[in-house]
Amino acid sequence: MSKIVTLTTDFGLSDPWVGIMKGVMLSIDSEIRFVEITHDIPPQNIMKAALCLRGIKDSFPKGTVHLVVVDPGVGSARDPIIIKTKRYYYVGPDNGVFTFLDSKVEKIVKISNNCFFRDNISSTFHGRDIFAPTAAKLFSRAMDDFGQPLKSRDKFRLSEPQIEADVIKGEVTYIDHFGNLFTNVPTETIQQMQKLFPTRSISIEVAGKYLVKGLSRYYQSMENGELGAIINSFDLLELFMRNKNASKSYDICLGDSVAVRFLSPT
């Protein structure tokens, strides 16, 4: 079986922290292969890290360990945990970063058996002293060896899109490197409304001032400079600009409103 550890952090690559964690893991098991998800999470941005994990889906072989160190509460009372899903293991802080694993979680364990930790644990670098050794040893030890089971873990209280008559009301929840704007409106909700209003066209109002007519099938279908909407690979409604940064060009920010209207024929 391949021993794969993915890494998601807010460490960046100008400091040695990522390399140090890899060295700790390779010292335990030299057969581990690493895949970088990203080290460019904005500092302490737990929500963005959680949304990045949501995108992993079934992209890796079964048994992959996903190591996440976005941990503004390092050294505090928040717990280090392991989560097991049908396909993967996740290792990291219990601070909401694992919010989007809801329907797939099979088991949660608090990492409390200090025989798996490095000596002289730092209060500022649990990625090195707790999470990295745990991730490396998961390939050879049972999950229960690391500590006691937990019934739940910390999760964000996220806003859900609301349906009012023939309108879906949501908001912008994530902005990617290209300036594309992810919303909290899932494909499923749009499809349900399309079944209720099969003859109606769609318009999308953004931040109360921009209007998008209909959904695009691909990015290049829009003219340069125009704001468009598409269903993305996360199965969410996304706003974009062809070859430009939609967030900066239209001054659209996290939390801005999105209204998907199913228009009555005129």
Backbone as CSV, one residue per row, in Angstrom:
resi,resn,N_x,N_y,N_z,CA_x,CA_y,CA_z,C_x,C_y,C_z
1,MET,0.846,-1.196,0.000,0.000,0.000,0.000,0.880,1.244,0.000
2,SER,0.543,2.214,-0.828,1.277,3.469,-0.852,1.076,4.229,0.460
3,LYS,2.143,4.822,0.952,2.079,5.628,2.167,2.149,7.093,1.748
4,ILE,0.975,7.716,1.652,0.891,9.092,1.168,0.410,9.996,2.298
5,VAL,1.125,11.082,2.514,0.700,12.130,3.441,0.559,13.421,2.647
6,THR,-0.625,14.013,2.672,-0.791,15.335,2.069,-0.608,16.394,3.151
7,LEU,-0.206,17.588,2.730,0.022,18.667,3.676,-0.738,19.919,3.277
8,THR,-1.496,20.455,4.229,-2.212,21.709,4.064,-1.853,22.588,5.253
9,THR,-1.202,23.723,4.991,-0.774,24.599,6.079,-0.894,26.066,5.675
10,ASP,-0.684,26.928,6.667,-0.576,28.360,6.409,0.865,28.826,6.610
11,PHE,1.826,27.902,6.488,3.227,28.189,6.784,3.952,28.928,5.661
12,GLY,3.447,28.861,4.435,4.211,29.368,3.307,5.451,28.508,3.096
13,LEU,6.335,28.954,2.191,7.538,28.175,1.883,8.826,28.965,2.096
14,SER,8.718,30.156,2.678,9.929,30.948,2.914,10.591,30.614,4.247
15,ASP,9.874,29.884,5.096,10.403,29.448,6.386,10.601,27.932,6.376
16,PRO,11.317,27.377,7.348,11.657,25.949,7.304,10.601,25.013,7.854
17,TRP,9.424,25.506,8.271,8.490,24.697,9.040,7.991,23.469,8.287
18,VAL,7.649,23.622,7.025,7.152,22.472,6.258,8.240,21.412,6.121
19,GLY,9.453,21.833,5.789,10.563,20.892,5.662,10.857,20.173,6.956
20,ILE,10.728,20.868,8.082,10.965,20.237,9.386,9.952,19.130,9.641
21,MET,8.677,19.397,9.361,7.653,18.369,9.570,7.912,17.147,8.691
22,LYS,8.308,17.385,7.443,8.617,16.264,6.561,9.794,15.451,7.110
23,GLY,10.801,16.147,7.626,11.944,15.441,8.191,11.553,14.566,9.364
24,VAL,10.677,15.055,10.231,10.190,14.267,11.364,9.496,13.008,10.871
25,MET,8.641,13.154,9.866,7.891,11.994,9.363,8.807,10.988,8.669
26,LEU,9.767,11.479,7.895,10.689,10.567,7.208,11.606,9.848,8.192
27,SER,11.886,10.472,9.328,12.689,9.818,10.355,11.948,8.637,10.970
28,ILE,10.623,8.705,10.925,9.788,7.613,11.453,9.541,6.555,10.387
29,ASP,9.296,6.995,9.151,8.987,6.068,8.061,9.510,6.665,6.756
30,SER,10.616,6.145,6.289,11.282,6.713,5.098,10.550,6.399,3.798
31,GLU,9.503,5.577,3.849,8.755,5.228,2.639,7.605,6.194,2.349
32,ILE,7.370,7.143,3.241,6.267,8.088,3.045,6.518,8.964,1.820
33,ARG,5.463,9.177,1.051,5.491,10.133,-0.055,4.599,11.311,0.303
34,PHE,5.049,12.510,-0.023,4.322,13.721,0.339,3.678,14.358,-0.887
35,VAL,2.482,14.877,-0.676,1.788,15.680,-1.691,1.379,16.989,-1.030
36,GLU,1.796,18.106,-1.627,1.419,19.406,-1.090,0.027,19.772,-1.617
37,ILE,-0.917,19.955,-0.718,-2.204,20.533,-1.132,-2.014,22.036,-1.293
38,THR,-1.616,22.699,-0.223,-1.217,24.110,-0.293,-0.556,24.507,1.014
39,HIS,0.387,25.437,0.916,0.957,26.077,2.106,0.659,27.572,2.076
40,ASP,-0.269,27.965,1.206,-0.604,29.376,1.032,-1.951,29.749,1.636
41,ILE,-2.454,28.950,2.582,-3.627,29.389,3.328,-3.268,30.706,4.017
42,PRO,-4.107,31.744,3.910,-3.799,32.978,4.637,-3.619,32.679,6.127
43,PRO,-2.689,33.346,6.791,-2.403,33.042,8.193,-3.655,32.978,9.067
44,GLN,-3.779,31.864,9.781,-4.878,31.614,10.736,-6.265,31.511,10.100
45,ASN,-6.343,31.352,8.784,-7.645,31.312,8.116,-8.175,29.882,8.091
46,ILE,-8.802,29.501,9.178,-9.300,28.133,9.344,-10.375,27.818,8.312
47,MET,-11.247,28.783,8.030,-12.328,28.546,7.079,-11.791,28.201,5.695
48,LYS,-10.780,28.921,5.241,-10.245,28.648,3.912,-9.603,27.269,3.868
49,ALA,-8.925,26.882,4.941,-8.348,25.543,4.994,-9.433,24.484,4.942
50,ALA,-10.526,24.709,5.655,-11.636,23.753,5.658,-12.228,23.601,4.266
51,LEU,-12.352,24.702,3.544,-12.896,24.650,2.184,-11.925,23.967,1.225
52,CYS,-10.621,24.139,1.442,-9.642,23.418,0.615,-9.781,21.912,0.819
53,LEU,-9.952,21.496,2.062,-10.120,20.063,2.334,-11.376,19.518,1.671
54,ARG,-12.404,20.346,1.620,-13.653,19.922,0.972,-13.413,19.524,-0.484
55,GLY,-12.449,20.181,-1.110,-12.180,19.904,-2.513,-11.400,18.640,-2.772
56,ILE,-10.846,18.027,-1.731,-10.051,16.819,-1.932,-10.923,15.668,-2.440
57,LYS,-12.119,15.564,-1.882,-13.081,14.525,-2.266,-12.407,13.161,-2.375
58,ASP,-12.472,12.528,-3.531,-11.916,11.181,-3.722,-10.693,11.221,-4.631
59,SER,-9.869,12.254,-4.487,-8.747,12.453,-5.400,-7.521,11.618,-5.066
60,PHE,-7.486,11.010,-3.884,-6.296,10.282,-3.450,-6.611,8.821,-3.181
61,PRO,-5.574,7.971,-3.184,-5.795,6.549,-2.887,-6.345,6.345,-1.481
62,LYS,-7.084,5.287,-1.333,-7.622,4.942,-0.020,-6.469,4.730,0.963
63,GLY,-6.639,5.244,2.178,-5.606,5.117,3.194,-4.689,6.314,3.299
64,THR,-4.860,7.296,2.397,-4.056,8.521,2.465,-4.307,9.234,3.792
65,VAL,-3.238,9.810,4.355,-3.338,10.623,5.567,-3.247,12.096,5.166
66,HIS,-4.254,12.865,5.503,-4.277,14.294,5.211,-3.888,15.057,6.483
67,LEU,-2.713,15.642,6.472,-2.192,16.384,7.609,-2.480,17.870,7.416
68,VAL,-3.153,18.473,8.389,-3.580,19.872,8.290,-3.047,20.638,9.499
69,VAL,-2.246,21.665,9.229,-1.743,22.493,10.327,-2.044,23.963,10.011
70,VAL,-3.256,24.348,10.331,-3.672,25.750,10.350,-4.242,25.923,11.748
71,ASP,-3.436,26.468,12.639,-3.650,26.227,14.069,-3.382,27.473,14.915
72,PRO,-4.224,28.510,14.788,-4.000,29.714,15.594,-4.085,29.458,17.097
73,GLY,-4.711,28.354,17.499,-4.825,28.033,18.926,-3.748,27.093,19.424
74,VAL,-2.649,26.964,18.681,-1.583,26.042,19.073,-1.143,26.315,20.511
75,GLY,-1.023,25.230,21.291,-0.609,25.340,22.680,-1.741,25.608,23.647
76,SER,-2.950,25.857,23.132,-4.093,26.154,23.997,-4.884,24.879,24.278
77,ALA,-6.108,25.054,24.756,-6.916,23.909,25.174,-7.531,23.139,24.020
78,ARG,-7.443,23.636,22.797,-8.027,22.891,21.682,-7.311,21.530,21.538
79,ASP,-8.060,20.500,21.150,-7.504,19.145,21.099,-6.833,18.854,19.767
80,PRO,-5.765,18.071,19.767,-5.272,17.464,18.526,-6.087,16.205,18.261
81,ILE,-6.497,15.998,17.018,-7.383,14.864,16.736,-6.990,14.128,15.465
82,ILE,-7.496,12.891,15.383,-7.472,12.086,14.160,-8.923,11.827,13.775
83,ILE,-9.240,11.974,12.505,-10.567,11.630,11.998,-10.415,10.566,10.926
84,LYS,-11.238,9.537,11.016,-11.260,8.484,9.994,-12.549,8.598,9.197
85,THR,-12.425,8.615,7.873,-13.581,8.536,6.992,-13.502,7.215,6.225
86,LYS,-14.420,7.024,5.309,-14.442,5.774,4.553,-13.146,5.561,3.783
87,ARG,-12.534,6.652,3.304,-11.337,6.518,2.471,-10.046,6.976,3.148
88,TYR,-10.142,7.978,4.037,-8.933,8.674,4.469,-8.835,8.798,5.982
89,TYR,-7.632,9.246,6.406,-7.409,9.725,7.765,-7.065,11.215,7.683
90,TYR,-7.511,11.973,8.672,-7.193,13.390,8.773,-6.569,13.651,10.138
91,VAL,-5.482,14.383,10.159,-4.773,14.696,11.404,-4.631,16.210,11.502
92,GLY,-4.978,16.777,12.662,-4.835,18.215,12.825,-5.533,18.703,14.079
93,PRO,-5.650,20.015,14.233,-6.288,20.598,15.414,-7.808,20.551,15.323
94,ASP,-8.454,20.410,16.452,-9.910,20.409,16.510,-10.393,21.850,16.657
95,ASN,-10.356,22.576,15.550,-10.698,24.003,15.588,-11.675,24.420,14.495
96,GLY,-12.317,23.440,13.863,-13.261,23.732,12.788,-12.722,23.436,11.409
97,VAL,-11.431,23.122,11.315,-10.827,22.885,10.007,-11.412,21.645,9.322
98,PHE,-12.024,20.740,10.104,-12.605,19.519,9.537,-14.136,19.593,9.446
99,THR,-14.668,20.784,9.378,-16.118,20.994,9.358,-16.814,20.223,8.245
100,PHE,-16.231,20.184,7.047,-16.949,19.685,5.873,-16.835,18.184,5.655
101,LEU,-16.439,17.439,6.669,-16.358,15.980,6.536,-17.601,15.289,7.083
102,ASP,-18.655,16.041,7.360,-19.809,15.555,8.109,-20.305,14.168,7.742
103,SER,-20.696,13.969,6.502,-21.394,12.736,6.124,-20.454,11.542,6.001
104,LYS,-19.143,11.778,6.080,-18.185,10.707,5.831,-17.454,10.227,7.077
105,VAL,-17.641,10.901,8.199,-16.855,10.582,9.386,-17.299,9.258,10.007
106,GLU,-16.319,8.369,10.228,-16.591,7.086,10.878,-16.098,7.058,12.315
107,LYS,-15.024,7.796,12.601,-14.446,7.740,13.939,-13.587,8.969,14.182
108,ILE,-13.582,9.437,15.438,-12.740,10.557,15.852,-11.997,10.142,17.118
109,VAL,-10.721,10.445,17.171,-9.909,10.123,18.345,-9.124,11.364,18.754
110,LYS,-9.139,11.658,20.050,-8.288,12.712,20.596,-6.867,12.164,20.746
111,ILE,-5.885,12.859,20.203,-4.493,12.408,20.284,-3.968,12.769,21.669
112,SER,-3.891,11.782,22.552,-3.507,12.053,23.938,-2.417,11.126,24.458
113,ASN,-2.077,10.088,23.709,-1.034,9.151,24.140,0.326,9.757,23.802
114,ASN,0.986,10.328,24.805,2.206,11.086,24.528,3.413,10.232,24.168
115,CYS,3.242,8.907,24.154,4.356,8.079,23.689,4.564,8.237,22.180
116,PHE,3.573,8.822,21.498,3.707,9.068,20.064,4.255,10.465,19.767
117,PHE,4.390,11.295,20.793,4.851,12.661,20.583,6.378,12.718,20.589
118,ARG,6.905,13.803,20.070,8.327,14.078,20.242,8.596,14.538,21.679
119,ASP,9.817,14.390,22.118,10.197,14.857,23.452,10.163,16.381,23.503
120,ASN,9.906,16.920,24.690,9.954,18.369,24.906,9.064,19.132,23.917
121,ILE,7.769,18.891,24.041,6.797,19.483,23.120,6.793,21.003,23.231
122,SER,6.947,21.657,22.098,6.885,23.111,22.050,5.431,23.573,22.127
123,SER,5.214,24.723,22.725,3.857,25.286,22.769,3.521,26.056,21.498
124,THR,4.485,26.137,20.561,4.252,26.908,19.337,4.354,26.088,18.059
125,PHE,4.742,24.803,18.160,4.964,24.023,16.930,4.466,22.587,17.103
126,HIS,3.150,22.447,17.276,2.560,21.110,17.376,2.604,20.378,16.048
127,GLY,2.748,21.130,14.938,2.913,20.472,13.649,4.116,19.552,13.647
128,ARG,5.183,19.969,14.256,6.399,19.158,14.352,6.306,18.097,15.434
129,ASP,5.781,18.480,16.613,5.924,17.654,17.812,4.781,16.669,18.046
130,ILE,3.591,16.960,17.492,2.426,16.085,17.698,1.848,15.590,16.379
131,PHE,1.517,16.514,15.478,0.793,16.120,14.273,1.656,15.327,13.291
132,ALA,2.891,15.747,13.061,3.753,15.026,12.116,4.040,13.597,12.579
133,PRO,4.466,13.369,13.834,4.696,11.983,14.252,3.430,11.137,14.238
134,THR,2.302,11.742,14.568,1.039,10.992,14.521,0.727,10.558,13.101
135,ALA,0.846,11.482,12.145,0.557,11.152,10.750,1.454,10.030,10.250
136,ALA,2.724,10.066,10.599,3.667,9.048,10.129,3.368,7.684,10.739
137,LYS,2.958,7.665,11.992,2.753,6.390,12.686,1.387,5.774,12.414
138,LEU,0.491,6.534,11.768,-0.824,5.976,11.443,-0.743,4.827,10.454
139,PHE,0.348,4.737,9.702,0.480,3.645,8.735,0.818,2.319,9.405
140,SER,1.225,2.366,10.668,1.643,1.126,11.341,0.920,0.853,12.654
141,ARG,0.120,1.809,13.127,-0.551,1.637,14.403,-2.053,1.825,14.250
142,ALA,-2.806,1.156,15.130,-4.262,1.300,15.120,-4.649,2.672,15.640
143,MET,-5.737,3.185,15.130,-6.178,4.522,15.505,-6.419,4.638,17.009
144,ASP,-6.958,3.586,17.624,-7.257,3.614,19.055,-6.002,3.733,19.909
145,ASP,-4.843,3.386,19.360,-3.606,3.484,20.129,-3.250,4.925,20.485
146,PHE,-3.781,5.875,19.734,-3.364,7.267,19.893,-4.125,8.013,20.985
147,GLY,-5.249,7.464,21.449,-6.010,8.149,22.493,-7.443,7.687,22.545
148,GLN,-8.269,8.461,23.236,-9.647,8.054,23.479,-10.585,8.580,22.400
149,PRO,-11.653,7.839,22.126,-12.620,8.274,21.104,-13.362,9.540,21.526
150,LEU,-13.742,10.323,20.536,-14.587,11.495,20.743,-15.884,11.306,19.962
151,LYS,-16.973,11.881,20.459,-18.254,11.764,19.778,-18.441,12.836,18.711
152,SER,-17.738,13.930,18.850,-17.917,15.029,17.895,-16.638,15.843,17.841
153,ARG,-16.631,16.833,16.936,-15.506,17.751,16.858,-16.042,19.144,16.574
154,ASP,-15.176,20.128,16.702,-15.561,21.512,16.518,-15.920,21.772,15.059
155,LYS,-17.010,22.495,14.833,-17.443,22.815,13.472,-17.905,24.259,13.396
156,PHE,-17.737,24.844,12.215,-18.264,26.178,11.987,-19.788,26.124,11.904
157,ARG,-20.401,27.181,12.352,-21.823,27.361,12.102,-21.944,28.160,10.811
158,LEU,-22.172,27.444,9.740,-22.162,28.073,8.421,-23.562,28.509,8.010
159,SER,-23.601,29.595,7.293,-24.876,30.033,6.751,-25.297,29.105,5.621
160,GLU,-26.556,28.758,5.591,-27.113,27.929,4.536,-27.915,28.819,3.591
161,PRO,-27.934,28.486,2.302,-28.771,29.280,1.388,-30.239,29.139,1.762
162,GLN,-30.970,30.221,1.600,-32.392,30.244,1.931,-33.217,30.372,0.663
163,ILE,-34.342,29.677,0.638,-35.255,29.761,-0.504,-36.468,30.572,-0.093
164,GLU,-36.716,31.632,-0.833,-37.888,32.471,-0.607,-38.641,32.595,-1.925
165,ALA,-39.775,31.899,-2.003,-40.583,31.866,-3.230,-39.736,31.361,-4.390
166,ASP,-39.388,32.224,-5.342,-38.632,31.791,-6.518,-37.191,32.327,-6.510
167,VAL,-36.661,32.557,-5.303,-35.305,33.093,-5.160,-34.494,32.247,-4.177
168,ILE,-33.259,31.919,-4.560,-32.298,31.305,-3.636,-31.379,32.414,-3.145
169,LYS,-31.307,32.598,-1.837,-30.459,33.644,-1.261,-29.248,33.007,-0.575
170,GLY,-28.055,33.380,-1.036,-26.829,32.846,-0.470,-25.794,33.937,-0.311
171,GLU,-24.525,33.520,-0.261,-23.452,34.499,-0.099,-22.138,33.939,-0.618
172,VAL,-21.160,34.819,-0.790,-19.813,34.429,-1.194,-19.083,33.872,0.027
173,THR,-18.518,32.664,-0.097,-17.872,32.015,1.045,-16.381,31.753,0.845
174,TYR,-15.882,31.898,-0.394,-14.481,31.545,-0.658,-14.020,32.267,-1.910
175,ILE,-12.801,32.772,-1.882,-12.213,33.419,-3.054,-10.892,32.727,-3.358
176,ASP,-10.747,32.197,-4.569,-9.539,31.439,-4.878,-8.442,32.345,-5.444
177,HIS,-7.329,31.730,-5.806,-6.139,32.441,-6.286,-6.421,33.280,-7.537
178,PHE,-7.385,32.855,-8.333,-7.718,33.561,-9.575,-8.730,34.688,-9.367
179,GLY,-9.234,34.804,-8.141,-10.273,35.795,-7.891,-11.658,35.288,-8.190
180,ASN,-11.789,33.973,-8.437,-13.114,33.377,-8.612,-13.808,33.295,-7.258
181,LEU,-15.112,33.480,-7.257,-15.874,33.601,-6.011,-16.810,32.409,-5.843
182,PHE,-16.512,31.571,-4.862,-17.374,30.436,-4.568,-18.504,30.919,-3.657
183,THR,-19.699,30.371,-3.874,-20.835,30.707,-3.021,-21.242,29.474,-2.223
184,ASN,-22.193,29.661,-1.323,-22.721,28.532,-0.554,-23.967,27.941,-1.200
185,VAL,-24.202,28.256,-2.478,-25.375,27.732,-3.193,-24.975,26.466,-3.952
186,PRO,-25.437,25.290,-3.521,-25.029,24.052,-4.182,-25.839,23.756,-5.440
187,THR,-25.261,22.941,-6.292,-25.945,22.519,-7.521,-27.311,21.922,-7.218
188,GLU,-27.361,21.115,-6.168,-28.600,20.409,-5.832,-29.759,21.376,-5.606
189,THR,-29.494,22.483,-4.925,-30.555,23.450,-4.653,-31.027,24.119,-5.943
190,ILE,-30.093,24.442,-6.819,-30.463,25.032,-8.107,-31.297,24.049,-8.926
191,GLN,-30.886,22.797,-8.945,-31.621,21.780,-9.704,-33.028,21.581,-9.158
192,GLN,-33.179,21.627,-7.832,-34.512,21.499,-7.235,-35.422,22.642,-7.681
193,MET,-34.869,23.839,-7.719,-35.662,24.988,-8.160,-35.974,24.915,-9.654
194,GLN,-35.051,24.395,-10.438,-35.306,24.249,-11.873,-36.440,23.270,-12.138
195,LYS,-36.587,22.272,-11.288,-37.702,21.327,-11.431,-39.028,22.004,-11.095
196,LEU,-38.991,22.931,-10.123,-40.212,23.656,-9.759,-40.592,24.688,-10.815
197,PHE,-39.569,25.274,-11.447,-39.798,26.340,-12.434,-39.071,25.992,-13.734
198,PRO,-39.514,24.945,-14.427,-38.748,24.441,-15.583,-38.691,25.384,-16.771
199,THR,-39.624,26.317,-16.861,-39.653,27.214,-18.035,-39.028,28.581,-17.741
200,ARG,-38.579,28.782,-16.549,-38.073,30.102,-16.173,-36.569,30.221,-16.403
201,SER,-36.146,31.412,-16.788,-34.718,31.692,-16.921,-34.154,32.125,-15.570
202,ILE,-32.826,32.103,-15.483,-32.145,32.419,-14.233,-31.387,33.737,-14.376
203,SER,-31.482,34.563,-13.347,-30.565,35.705,-13.225,-29.960,35.673,-11.824
204,ILE,-28.746,36.188,-11.701,-28.032,36.129,-10.433,-27.606,37.541,-10.057
205,GLU,-28.092,38.007,-8.916,-27.738,39.326,-8.406,-26.638,39.166,-7.361
206,VAL,-25.559,39.933,-7.497,-24.393,39.810,-6.623,-24.153,41.128,-5.899
207,ALA,-24.003,41.042,-4.578,-23.715,42.207,-3.737,-24.751,43.310,-3.914
208,GLY,-25.948,42.945,-4.368,-27.028,43.912,-4.510,-26.868,44.890,-5.648
209,LYS,-25.826,44.688,-6.518,-25.609,45.687,-7.568,-25.148,45.125,-8.909
210,TYR,-24.745,43.870,-8.971,-24.299,43.292,-10.237,-25.271,42.198,-10.649
211,LEU,-25.516,42.093,-11.959,-26.477,41.125,-12.454,-25.825,40.215,-13.483
212,VAL,-26.004,38.925,-13.308,-25.510,37.920,-14.251,-26.720,37.199,-14.823
213,LYS,-26.785,37.090,-16.136,-27.906,36.414,-16.781,-27.521,34.985,-17.124
214,GLY,-28.126,34.046,-16.435,-27.930,32.637,-16.742,-26.610,32.075,-16.264
215,LEU,-26.429,30.765,-16.513,-25.230,30.042,-16.121,-24.391,29.718,-17.345
216,SER,-23.096,29.857,-17.220,-22.169,29.488,-18.300,-21.784,28.017,-18.165
217,ARG,-21.410,27.419,-19.293,-20.941,26.030,-19.266,-19.441,25.962,-19.035
218,TYR,-18.727,27.024,-19.419,-17.280,27.053,-19.233,-16.835,28.518,-19.179
219,TYR,-15.626,28.761,-18.666,-15.142,30.129,-18.448,-15.070,30.945,-19.735
220,GLN,-14.634,30.331,-20.821,-14.401,31.086,-22.059,-15.682,31.493,-22.766
221,SER,-16.819,31.087,-22.249,-18.083,31.450,-22.893,-18.486,32.898,-22.620
222,MET,-17.806,33.539,-21.652,-18.107,34.938,-21.343,-17.176,35.867,-22.106
223,GLU,-17.658,37.069,-22.390,-16.811,38.093,-22.982,-15.858,38.630,-21.917
224,ASN,-14.677,39.067,-22.343,-13.739,39.659,-21.397,-14.371,40.851,-20.692
225,GLY,-14.179,40.902,-19.378,-14.691,42.024,-18.590,-16.070,41.811,-18.021
226,GLU,-16.767,40.756,-18.453,-18.108,40.488,-17.951,-18.062,39.509,-16.784
227,LEU,-18.933,39.737,-15.825,-19.080,38.821,-14.696,-19.961,37.653,-15.114
228,GLY,-19.519,36.435,-14.845,-20.278,35.250,-15.208,-20.525,34.345,-14.008
229,ALA,-21.349,33.340,-14.228,-21.659,32.362,-13.186,-21.573,30.963,-13.771
230,ILE,-21.084,30.022,-12.962,-20.875,28.658,-13.432,-21.013,27.706,-12.249
231,ILE,-21.337,26.459,-12.525,-21.286,25.415,-11.495,-19.887,24.836,-11.519
232,ASN,-19.173,24.903,-10.402,-17.765,24.513,-10.403,-17.546,23.065,-9.972
233,SER,-16.288,22.683,-9.834,-15.946,21.297,-9.520,-16.267,20.917,-8.083
234,PHE,-16.633,21.892,-7.254,-17.084,21.630,-5.886,-18.601,21.452,-5.842
235,ASP,-19.251,21.497,-7.012,-20.711,21.466,-7.106,-21.345,22.655,-6.393
236,LEU,-20.716,23.825,-6.554,-21.221,25.068,-5.990,-21.331,26.129,-7.083
237,LEU,-22.239,27.061,-6.893,-22.327,28.206,-7.789,-21.086,29.076,-7.594
238,GLU,-20.434,29.420,-8.706,-19.219,30.229,-8.677,-19.380,31.428,-9.601
239,LEU,-18.850,32.551,-9.185,-18.829,33.758,-10.000,-17.417,33.972,-10.508
240,PHE,-17.273,34.437,-11.753,-15.945,34.511,-12.354,-15.894,35.600,-13.425
241,MET,-14.677,35.910,-13.840,-14.434,36.721,-15.027,-13.465,35.970,-15.925
242,ARG,-13.682,36.020,-17.204,-12.771,35.382,-18.154,-11.426,36.113,-18.151
243,ASN,-10.392,35.381,-17.802,-9.009,35.882,-17.838,-8.754,37.059,-16.907
244,LYS,-9.625,37.282,-15.921,-9.423,38.380,-14.980,-9.863,37.967,-13.581
245,ASN,-9.537,38.830,-12.618,-9.865,38.592,-11.219,-11.213,39.221,-10.905
246,ALA,-12.233,38.380,-10.734,-13.591,38.887,-10.529,-13.714,39.623,-9.199
247,SER,-13.070,39.119,-8.170,-13.173,39.745,-6.848,-12.638,41.177,-6.876
248,LYS,-11.462,41.363,-7.461,-10.849,42.695,-7.501,-11.550,43.607,-8.507
249,SER,-11.906,43.058,-9.654,-12.500,43.894,-10.706,-13.859,44.447,-10.305
250,TYR,-14.632,43.630,-9.577,-15.976,44.050,-9.190,-16.085,44.394,-7.709
251,ASP,-14.958,44.343,-7.001,-14.942,44.658,-5.569,-15.971,43.817,-4.809
252,ILE,-15.944,42.505,-5.091,-16.826,41.568,-4.399,-16.011,40.853,-3.319
253,CYS,-16.561,40.758,-2.127,-15.819,40.251,-0.970,-16.534,39.062,-0.338
254,LEU,-15.828,38.388,0.580,-16.439,37.332,1.367,-17.658,37.880,2.108
255,GLY,-18.734,37.110,2.086,-19.947,37.525,2.781,-20.906,38.334,1.954
256,ASP,-20.488,38.785,0.767,-21.411,39.543,-0.079,-22.578,38.654,-0.513
257,SER,-23.719,39.263,-0.658,-24.946,38.516,-0.947,-25.002,38.030,-2.393
258,VAL,-25.691,36.907,-2.567,-25.943,36.341,-3.888,-27.411,35.919,-3.927
259,ALA,-28.142,36.364,-4.945,-29.545,35.989,-5.092,-29.754,35.371,-6.467
260,VAL,-30.152,34.107,-6.497,-30.434,33.399,-7.743,-31.941,33.458,-7.976
261,ARG,-32.335,34.192,-8.989,-33.763,34.413,-9.252,-34.221,33.596,-10.452
262,PHE,-35.396,32.994,-10.305,-36.018,32.252,-11.397,-37.139,33.146,-11.929
263,LEU,-36.877,33.760,-13.080,-37.697,34.855,-13.568,-38.985,34.372,-14.239
264,SER,-40.075,35.008,-13.883,-41.347,34.704,-14.534,-41.297,35.190,-15.985
265,PRO,-41.888,34.420,-16.915,-41.936,34.883,-18.306,-42.671,36.203,-18.413
266,THR,-42.161,37.088,-19.244,-42.816,38.400,-19.412,-43.714,38.392,-20.626
